[in-house]
């Protein structure tokens, strides 16, 4: 009996386990896959042979990330890595990226996604080092980095011509010059986040709006200096689906009416857009009939007229509506809300 049991286990490990690991290797996060390597020799042997295991380097929130990165990329198994995540990783500086370039720069030749969010010790110099060999890069994120300036963005656009997703949120030293570089080099850009890039003006935004017509996601959160004229040019983005204008204090009803020409919009954040009234929301409802998410938080100039317009035009799609602080909109019961918006799953109203 014991012999039969051992033979059955061995048969399962030899024939079934490889099939299971083939499925698992493309579905589990890399960290989970690495942990699986320690479960048994059989699993280790099967997983190690799957290339997908070595396509990702995830050092999210890890310490000594700079040395770990260079050590990993020095190994033959990581010669085809495609995704590197250093989000909020500690102990990574320009010197590590210079070391990487000099020792194993060829290892990042196939990298498509690079996340440097929160890596505040990396400067323009480091961006130059890491991007110099990343010609296939498509997604670049460097949220919350005040050392990055137009020089770093110049290195990026010179070295990486295929970027379609760019997150510069919180990079407060980036100016219109960076947006000019982005507009001239990334006309196929699909996602752009310039949240809190406070040195950017209408001039820089206009260049992006005119030349990056493929954008389907634009995040302008906490940028209150743009004028209504700039917001009106958002109407040029006919493929736009996601737009965050939280804090757009200069956005008027006329500006919102122009944005309403973006008929593919599904998500729009108008939190604290204090100049907006029913006139703008009615135009929005009539133009953007596929809205799924809408925040009117803090806008005192909207009333039940806005709610009625949204119900008449967007009731088939709207699932989330935030009217907290909209004192002109009366409170309603859940049943009343569902009559207006049958698909609604989240509704926030002032107390």
Phi, psi and omega in degrees: 000316181295321179295318180297321179296316180295320179295322179294318179295317181295321179296318179297317180295325185278323187253317185273318183304316179301323179293318179296315181294329178296321178287314184295323188297337180257003183243328182276149173301153185300322181298321178293322178295319178299319178295326179296332180302335184269355185289313181200156177300324181297312180296319180302312183297322182286319182289320183303330184280351181272120182301330184299335180295332187252017179269349185234136170239114185243105178247028182307119177063013180278152174273164180052035186294326181298311180292323178298319181297312181296319180297316181294315183288351175277348181274140180303327184296337182259022182289346181239026182301139183246337185227125178237121181245112178242024183302121180055024175290149181256156175064042173234126185226178179304323184298327178291321180289328174293318178298319179298313181300318184284325186267320187212039182302329181293343182290342181256016184294337181254008182295130179250334182231127179227116181250111178246026182304129175076005178276080192282354178266001177267132183244188176306323181298315180296320178299320177300317180295309188287328182274348186299336180244010184255060184291344181260008183299132179242329184235122181228127181226128181219050179306142172059058177224109184271359177274340182283134179227192179300332179296319179294320179294325176297317177299318180300309184289332177287325185266332189233103187267356189251011185295130177238351182223116187227121179243110178246021183307127176082003177276084193287351179258006175280135184239189178302332179300321178294318180293329174296315178298318180296315182296322183281333186250339184237060182286352174261012181302136182249328180229131179222128178237112177239034175311131175057024171275080197287349180271358180276137181242183177307320184302313180293315180298319180303319181298320179292316182297326181283320189260336183259065187287352180272358182303130171241359175216125181224121182247112179244032183303136174059039174238095189265359187269347179295147178268170180297329179299321179292317180298325181298329182284352173299337179300344178290341185271083186289343180263002187296131178241328181238129179217124178245114180241026181308125178085011180284081188291341181264358180289125181255177175298323178296318178297317180293325177297325176291317179299330180298348176285347175280082192289350180266004181301130174243339181223125182219123178254111178248022179308130177061025170275080199288347180272353183285140176231187178304324182305314180291319182292323177298316177298320179298313181299319182288333182266327186245080188273006177250014181302131175249328180231131177213127174245123174246021185311129173079007180265106185278349183273003179256148183230191178299339177300322177295318181296319180294320179294318179295321179295320182291331186249332189237011185296336182282346185234331188293120180248336182226125180221121181248111177240027177299130181087356177274085190291346178276355179258124184283155178290146180224154176285166179299318180297321178295321179294319181291335174292324179282320185225088184300332183270359187295129176242342179218119179227122181245125183229156181296147180274000000 
